[in-house]
């Protein structure tokens, strides 16, 4: 990978906080783990000020360990 992003995360209760930094800059994320099926994640780019909010669903993958 030419320019990987790296970062740390923290989980407090049902909330998750993390940031990733690459050669281009940093993106900050914060979200809420709603239940075992999905999470809502907000992001803010410190590179270009882009903001986003997405809903992610957890899907079981058979035979994946």
N, C-alpha and C positions, 0 to 999 in steps of 0.2 A: 504494500500500500504506500503510495507516494507521500501522503500528508495525513497520517492518522490523527484522530482526535483522542485525547486522553482526559481523564477527570476522576473526581471522587463523588460519592453519593452518600446521602444520609436519609434514613427512614425514621420518622417519629410518628408512632401510632399508625394512622392510615395515610399519612402524608409522606411524599418523597421529594427530595431536593437534590439537584446535582448540576454540575456545569461540565462542559467539554471544551477543551482548548486545542486548536490546531495551529499551524503556521499562519492561517488567515485570521485567527482571533478566537474569541470565546462566545459560547452560547450558554445561557442560563435556563434551567428547566425547573419547574415546580409542579407538583401534581397531587392528586388524591386517588388512592386506591379505593375504588367504590365497593368492590366485593371481589370474590374469586374470579369474576368474569371480565372485568374491565377496569381501566384507569383513565382519568382525565388528566391531560398533561398540557401545561402552558409553557411556551418558550419565548425567549427574547434574545435576539442576536445583538451582541455588542460590536459586531462587524458592520452591520448596515441598519440597525434598529428595527429589523423585521420582528413582528410579534405574531404568534400563532397559538391556537388552542385546538387540540385534537382529542378524540376519544379512541382508545386502543382496546381491542378485545383480546383476551387470552384464549387461545385455541389449543386444545390437546392434540399432540402429534403422535399417532400410534407408533409403538416400537422405538420411540426416541428416549434415550437414557442420558 
